[in-house]
Structure formats: structure tokens, C-alpha cells
Amino acid sequence: MKNPKIAGTAPLKVELEAGKTYAWCTCGESAKQPFCDGAHRGGEFTPLKFTAEEAKTVWMCTCKHTKNPGFCDGAHKSL
């Protein structure tokens, strides 16, 4: 598998809505970071879909190297 594009070197603060389904971009090509806009089509990446269990503020990964997919774990600091 090829490496994803590094879309950013800092996380994005996102307000999640309870019960809403999101699609986190795994390829790094989306213009709507940190979420998928379909730019991966024809490639080997697929978005990571998840449903927020509660309304809360989170920091979403944009470097695509997190060990906690979707959410920032500080991996961008070592790129």
C-alpha cells in the first residue's frame, strides 16, 4: 500500500454532532480536510466512516500517520 498524502502538519478542531456519521479522509487528497470528498476514487484508499456517539470537540488528524485513525495522536510532530 502506498503512503497517504500529508494533507497538513497540524490537527483540525472539529465539533462532532451526536448520532451523525462522518467519513475521515485516509488518502490526504480531499479538499475538505479532515473529511472525505471522494478524491480517493480510483485509488487504493477508502474513507474511515464513524458515527459520533456524543456531541463533543475533537482534534482530527490531517497528517494521516496517526495510530488512532481519524484522531490526532501527535504523529505530525515527527514528520
C-alpha angles and dihedrals in degrees: 000000000000122000120263121248113262100242094184144349097228133053123252122234110234132183107218120206119222112254095010119128118226133189113214114207112244099177099057093227098103117114088208098064132214088023132062122262096176096265089132093068111130092020135093097259127091127187121260107239121204138162119226110237092199139011108265146136116258138173110237122207119245099172090068092218098099119131087214099060113227095012130079116253096171095264089134089070091069098047 
